[in-house]
Amino acid sequence: MTKIKPFYDGLVLGGGIAGMQAALDLAGQGFEVLLVEKEPTIGGVMVGLNKVFPTLDCSSCICTPRMAEVAHHDRISVLCYTDLVRARRRNAGFEVILRKKPRYVVEEDCIGCSLCELACPYFAPHEFDQGLGARAAIYIPHGNAIPQVPVLDPDYCMLDGNCARACPKNCIDFAQQAEELSVGVGSIIVATGLRLTPMGAKKQYGGDRHANVMNPLAMERVQSSNGPYGHILRPSDGKIPRSVAYVQCAGSRDQSIGVPYCSRVCCMYALKQAIMIRHQRHDTQVTIYHMDIRAFGKGYEQFYRRAQSEGVRVVKAKVARITEVENGDLSLRVELIDEGGRVADIRHDLVVLSQGTIPGWRPEGALPLEVDDDGFFAIPDIAARPANSTAEGIFVAGVATGPKDIPDSIVEAGAAAMEAAMYLDRVRESAGEMA
Amino acid sequence: MSEPKRDWQKDLKVFRERMGGLSEEKKAWAREQRDTLKAIRQALAGGPATIPQIAERTGMPGKKVLWHVMAMKRYGKVAECGQAGDYYLYELKEGGS
């Protein structure tokens, strides 16, 4: 396990792609960095994605080398499974209190052999597979997890000791408890990412009731070769879907659920997933129901055209409601805009709701930062200093400031690291002048 | 000087107390999972089957059957062995029960 020092130049909150990039860019300039991640592994949302748009490159193939680089960097310390309790201004920097949650496994001793996981006879919903797959009560988060150390989930542990009995290193530690740590830092970069709007947010879509209405991150896992099924199947009965629908703006641009903004990535990930379905199942029809397609980035418009040329149907329509019919199929009541607003009931056997993007974390007093009405971190000078928060010495990157795609998150992470470096230099210079 | 050897059995006792023991709810959940897996194994004893076929034989919903079959597949107790129409076939793996 990382040995934690008493002081770091930079604290990065969040080990997703933005946080990792910010940590690498700050450490690359000679600064000592502590990266804190709430989950048991770094990698964030990106490591769970199947492909990235518009290149259709393997997402984890881009993400995992960066995870390894972070984990092995001389000037980066990583603390996983750790929450920020609070950061308070102290001298020119901050005093930070962290809470490291118990894994019930001694990280230094564990060799990642998985024998504990294989010995546990109970199955729990696997978070990495959005609950569609299973994992044991003690488990390594996924094949690319860093560190490759299991975590025991007390909610599903039957306290039978099977894991400890199987462990060849005697490193299951039932005595472990949460630990509070205090460190000093010179600056903070917040890269706390995203969550999706709840599946039940739009009652008329029944995302929390119908088995075959899926969230887009679940579809990423289903499409992944290391996903829960190994194929694209629907959850109600394992059927190969022959007709898949995407409902766009199913949680964005919608005042009724408090998400009036555009989530920016949904059009592109729907097109990407639709292409991947067509690649894996040539005879499966895919229809995207949308208000308008927003293909704003480099190469995105071409990607939109590519999807259509690969047989993806893109239909300008508003979906009013989704009803479950026989065999778990779904009937969509659709207002077809290009047909003069004609209302039709169209049947599909799997539906993906393109849900809205909402902030992954709210500071609620843990950090002296202001957020906007939409919950994303406020940026006072968005046009000139887009990585600078409302507090001096605290910088923000990635979806923490608002919905954005992977390339923009990486660019912003670099900007936040540069702003933090300049801030640290200024502090050092003024300390030198005073001395 | 090396640290004293970890006594996990002693630690587990303390952990059990700290967790307030095993609740009746948790015991029932574990029992139900064992019964579900047993029913799936029995349904597959006669040979490969699709998820709807297992669901019919066990009287359990397809969603629940799929979830448990995929769990068994992940941990090497069930294997995929072909396709029947729009469904894959699954079989018990030797020594996987």
Interface residues (C-beta under 8 A of the other chain):
Chain A: Y104 V106 L118 Y122 F123 L132 G133 A134 R135 A136 P154 C157 M158 L159 G161 A164 N170 C171 I172 D173 F174 A175 A211 P228 Y229 G230 H231 L233 P235 S236 D237 G238 K239 I240 R242 G328
Chain B: K5 R6 W8 Q9 D11 L12 V14 F15 R16 M19 G21 L22 K26 A30 Q33 T50 I51 P52 A55 G62 K63 V65 L66 W67 H68 V69 M70 A71 K73 R74 Y75 E80 D86 Y87 Y88
